[in-house]
Amino acid sequence: MDRISAIRNLEDALREFDHGEATLEETERRAVAVLRTYATEFEGSTDVYRAVGPDPAGGTVVVAPSKAAARARIAERIVSMSAAGTDECEPSDAPEFEVERL
């Protein structure tokens, strides 16, 4: 799915929600499916992974070629969000979390 197709699919989902033809849950499910399809095809031979654990890791979703790469991307994202401009944090400072393939 190319970017324009993804945007059109999201617009269709939002339009149905606006007109009362779809519930919020249906719209969320459709939006997530569009994003996952786009991200997976865009990244090539990769999968979608989610962090399972306490905040701020829990629920973070990334596209990566392996579980190990997903863990590293999630840890880096958490550290960069919490560091907010400092260089004192390392990926090893991220909270403990598990990674599951979606």
BELMODA-V616557 format. One line per field, one symbol per residue. psi: psi as a letter, one per 30 degrees, with the letter a starting at -180 (. if undefined). A space follows every 10 residues. Layout:
psi=???
//
This chain:
psi=kleeeeeeee eeeeeeeegg fkleeeeeee eeeeeeeeee eefbillklk kjalkgekfk klklfleeee eeeeeeeeee efeiflgfkl fffklkllkk k.
//
